[in-house]
Amino acid sequence: MTPYEAIISKRDLRVYTDQPIADDVMHRILQAGRMAGSAKNVEANRLVLVTDQAVQDSLVEAGEFSSWIGSSAAIVGFASPVAELRLFDVGRQAQNMMIAAHAEGVGTCPVTLQHSDKARAAVGLPDDWDMRMVITLGYPVQDHPDSPLKRTRVALDDLIVHNRWA
Ligand SMILES: Cc1cc2nc3c(=O)[nH]c(=O)nc-3n(C[C@H](O)[C@H](O)[C@H](O)COP(=O)(O)O)c2cc1C
C-alpha cells in the first residue's frame, strides 16, 4: 500500500474483533503520533493509551456518540493543557496514527468527548488538562452492514475554491 493509497482508502471503522493489537504494531502507531510536528515545536500534547476495560467503559460516558467505544482493542486519548488547547496538533497526531494503523490492517475512528469532566475523571487527568478527542482502534469485522464505503464525499470540484471565494 503506497502512502497515497493508505490515505485515500482509510475509512472510519467502529466494529472490531476481539483480537488484541500486538505491541510492535501499537508501537509503530504511537510513533506515528509522536512524529507529528507541533506549533512552535512545543509538543504540549500527551497520548493516553487505554487498554483497560474498566477505563474504556468509563470513557463511554464522556461522549454523546460514543456508546460503542468500549469494545475497542485500544483507545488513544489526546490530552492538552486547558490553557492552550492545540487542536490542530491533535488532528495531525490523530491522522498520522490512523493512517499508520490502517496500513497495519487496524481500523480506527475519531470520537469526540463532549463531557470534559467525565473524560478527566475516567483517566485521572488533572483539572488543568483536557481530553476532547480520542481515537478507537481494533481489527475490523469484515463486511459489516454499517460499511462506511456506502458513504460518499463532496465532489472535488465542489470542494476546491480557486484563488478567491467571490
Ligand atoms: C472531529 C471528528 C469528531 C468525530 N466524532 C465522532 C463521534 O463522536 N462518534 C463517532 O462515532 N464518530 C465520530 N467521528 C467520525 C465521523 O463520523 C467520520 O469521520 C465520518 O462519518 C466519515 O467517516 P468515513 O471516513 O468512514 O466515511 C468524528 C470525526 C471527526 C473528524
The ligand as a Tripos MOL2 file, in Angstrom:
@<TRIPOS>MOLECULE
LIG
   31    33     1     0     0
SMALL
NO_CHARGES

@<TRIPOS>ATOM
      1 C1        -13.5690   15.7320   14.6680 C.3       1 LIG1
      2 C2        -14.3360   14.4400   14.5000 C.ar      1 LIG1
      3 C3        -15.1450   14.0070   15.5230 C.ar      1 LIG1
      4 C4        -15.8470   12.7960   15.3830 C.ar      1 LIG1
      5 N1        -16.6160   12.3530   16.4290 N.ar      1 LIG1
      6 C5        -17.2410   11.1510   16.3320 C.ar      1 LIG1
      7 C6        -18.0030   10.6480   17.4380 C.ar      1 LIG1
      8 O1        -18.1130   11.2720   18.4820 O.2       1 LIG1
      9 N2        -18.5690    9.4290   17.2980 N.ar      1 LIG1
     10 C7        -18.4580    8.6910   16.1410 C.ar      1 LIG1
     11 O2        -18.9770    7.5710   16.1060 O.2       1 LIG1
     12 N3        -17.7670    9.1560   15.0730 N.ar      1 LIG1
     13 C8        -17.1510   10.3640   15.1370 C.ar      1 LIG1
     14 N4        -16.4130   10.8430   14.0830 N.ar      1 LIG1
     15 C9        -16.3090   10.0560   12.8470 C.3       1 LIG1
     16 C10       -17.1010   10.6840   11.6810 C.3       1 LIG1
     17 O3        -18.4510   10.3520   11.8250 O.3       1 LIG1
     18 C11       -16.4810   10.1300   10.3760 C.3       1 LIG1
     19 O4        -15.2090   10.7340   10.2370 O.3       1 LIG1
     20 C12       -17.3050   10.4270    9.1440 C.3       1 LIG1
     21 O5        -18.5710    9.8260    9.2270 O.3       1 LIG1
     22 C13       -16.6020    9.9140    7.8820 C.3       1 LIG1
     23 O6        -16.4260    8.5250    8.0040 O.3       1 LIG1
     24 P1        -15.8500    7.6480    6.7870 P.3       1 LIG1
     25 O7        -14.4330    8.1240    6.5400 O.co2     1 LIG1
     26 O8        -15.8610    6.2470    7.2970 O.co2     1 LIG1
     27 O9        -16.7290    7.8820    5.6050 O.co2     1 LIG1
     28 C14       -15.7280   12.0370   14.2010 C.ar      1 LIG1
     29 C15       -14.8880   12.5090   13.1740 C.ar      1 LIG1
     30 C16       -14.1970   13.6790   13.3240 C.ar      1 LIG1
     31 C17       -13.2810   14.1350   12.1990 C.3       1 LIG1
@<TRIPOS>BOND
     1     1     2 1
     2     2     3 ar
     3     2    30 ar
     4     3     4 ar
     5     4     5 ar
     6     4    28 ar
     7     5     6 ar
     8     6     7 ar
     9     6    13 1
    10     7     8 2
    11     7     9 ar
    12     9    10 ar
    13    10    11 2
    14    10    12 ar
    15    12    13 ar
    16    13    14 ar
    17    14    15 1
    18    14    28 ar
    19    15    16 1
    20    16    17 1
    21    16    18 1
    22    18    19 1
    23    18    20 1
    24    20    21 1
    25    20    22 1
    26    22    23 1
    27    23    24 1
    28    24    25 2
    29    24    26 1
    30    24    27 1
    31    28    29 ar
    32    29    30 ar
    33    30    31 1
@<TRIPOS>SUBSTRUCTURE
     1 LIG1         1 GROUP 0 **** ****
